[in-house]
Amino acid sequence: MEVIVRPNAEEATRLAARVIAREIQTKPKLVLGLATGRTMERLYGMLVDMHRREGLDFSLITTFNLDEYIGLPPEHPQSYRHYMNHHLFRHVNIDMRNTNLPDGVAPDIDAECARYETAIRECGGIGLQVLGIGRDGHIGFNEPLSAMLSRTRAKALTPTTIRQNAPLFDKPDEMPKRAITMGVGTILDSKRCLMLVTGTEKAAVIAKAVEGPVTSMISASALQLHPNCRVIVDEDAAANLENRDYYDWIFLHEPEWQEFH
């Protein structure tokens, strides 16, 4: 795992966008894993801007999102399909047939989870998985006590997650209480992972995920086991990290980061 600290949220997000753009440019048929949430909105805005200004080409890539609410149809304004269409897909030259999210209204949820796993596998696996982190340390909707080897499945959401996300709904009490999510094991199968974390409200949990023990109580801590994982944080999110000098040294001296200076 590599941790990179940037001065503010804008610079952290810009660095993450440049890393993703380089992956797309060097691997035009990249299979890209995507996340949702407030942190990702700025990231997708930057990728859209790169597409418009620099010709960043999405035409051959395939995407798989981490999760979707159970019970929300794709056209629902709080579905993650709607989110992705609104923030990214409709603004770039991606083939919509190559954009994949779990079907939250599938008649057989277990069968849908199995189908999603198969679809990822048939595409050769995810080349780069983009991740955020929830306030309780989850990646995707892998809530506390999610097994490290878990696969795509239905998951009950914790009160913390519901409190965090419910205000986004016009009627907060209508927020779904379950979601389909890639499993921790599914995420760890990705060839590379890139986590973006900003803001003081994430400082405590990212310190636990990065520098604490690997535990199912904080599913993001499983990324410590991944052979190629990068975590980009801003100064606010880095407030509780103990090894800042080392992280700063990595960004300044490791050859692979030189082009991003």
Order of alpha helices (4+ residues) and beta strands (2+ residues): beta-alpha-beta-alpha-beta-beta-alpha-beta-alpha-beta-beta-alpha-beta-alpha-beta-alpha-beta-alpha
